[in-house]
């Protein structure tokens, strides 16, 4: 199928999933992930100085972006169905009704229909139920007997499929209606005669089914084009009727529907690049699984030594008393009977027996499991809280974006005497924030499943994540807080052009930070030696390794002496403070104003 996108490329919410967000070196001879700005980003510093908003950036984006999906409305699906039916009908010289039956049987694959038909037409006809001649001749009489109710009717009140078995209109309507109410199986309906396998085509449905049944039938018919076709899927957003036609094998699975919902075409979960579908599946299951409840019980309660019911200690001394009817009194620390405790064992708030046993390594298995569960729960809570926080921040950013587009842009245009076309940099900043929040959210799921023993990868991952998060916070604060000054102004402000330059520059820099993060995670942090822990300067040095277009060979030396200035080509130098790649002509960092 064609991969041309037939929807508006300038739609703000669709642009949130912009593939340009992940644009990076894709040469075949790349060596490892590109962690720094590619040579294609040489104009980023200039972009920071000024971005010409008179040009339509979305047109430029469309010119180099390879769209790997298209959105289909119900009208688009009907049109494609009709085109496929006409194509098969004309090539095979059969009726459109027969072409429809064939396409339904072979899951709307035109090429499959052609291959099977020309390979063995007779077997295909038999399997599908397309008879080349009637099984019985329709009787030529004024009155005929129905084969279901055995009532006699005038010949014009009976009908037959291609096989010729006659049934009355009432029985046909009941048979078809029952099949339609049973579900999508009505699309492969066969003759009511038990010995006959002739297909019942759409012409019979149109002629004999009631209006309500016909509406249901054609609803199933349209849905079959999506649900039986491996290249198309419905948008999973509640209430959305759009389908997505995807170019299988094109790499990136993230798609955005016209309803603004972004999702992964492969697993239909929300868009989660750079995390793979298996990790997302495990993370979603963990968030909803009962196993976390058990982990909480293990980590925060202990069983009564006598009745084994779990008890939570939320305050008070170590002297515990189980609820009736057990009423057993025991020590919370060592679980021994309280009658064996007193001042000689440390009093009510300590238990030297427990401390002694702990120091000697005399842990029982239950205590070990409890300790492991507690550590596991603390780790999960750490990552889940940050995952959920970024999710809520993204939802808030989406609401702010909507308000910006519907209310604030017009107000800002009036106050600063600027046409709205000159204010696209504000919308682009918010789109970048929304996308970055999504990526940052899923990096916490990635971090949770990163093996503990790979210390180098973990430290490098946390460094990249921290750099990206720091850049995002700067951008978010500028777009959210500093913009309010110009929205609350009473008239044009001469500082607005400086704000434009700053916000556009922060957007570009943040995009680059997240490109580094995405490329690194998608390559599994493969450039990191997992046996050697990396420090911050070492991570920064790795961050400077770009794609093969700008990467130096092993034996080459950097033009700059410091580790943070080891960038991917001689036309840039990397800032020690924020790692932004600046043009060689710059004496101070365009991002943070730090001197070279």
Secondary structure, 3 states (H helix, E strand, C coil): CCCCCCCCCCCHHHHCCCHHHHCCCCCCCCCCCCCCCCHHHHHHHHHHHCCCCCCCHHHHHHHHCCCCEEEECHHHHHHHHHHHHHHHHHHHCCCHHHHHHHHHHCCCCHHHHHHHHHHCHHHHHHHHCCCCCCCCCCCCCCEEECCCCCCEEEHHHEECCCCCCCEEHHHHHHHHHHHHHHCHHHHHCECCCCCCCCECCHHHHHHHCCHHHHHHHHHHHHHHHHHCCCCEEECCCCCCCCEEEECCCCCCCEEECCCCCEEECCCCCECCCCCCHHHHHHHHHHHHCCHHHHHHHHHHEEECCCCCCEEECCCCCCEEECCCCCCCEEECCCCCEHHHCCHHHCCCCCCHHHHHHHHCCCCCHHHHHHHHHHHHHHHHHHHHHHHHHHHHHHHHHHHHHHHHHHHHHHHHHHHHCCCHHHHHHHHHHHHHHHHHHHHHHHHHHHHHCCCCCCHHHHHHHHHHHHHHHHHHHHHHHHHHHHHHHHHCCCCCCCCHHHHHHHHHHHHHHHHHHHHHHHHHHHCCCCCCCCCCCCCHHHHHHHHCCCCCCCCCCCCCCCCCCCHHHCCCCCCEEECCCCCCEEECCCCECCCCCCEC
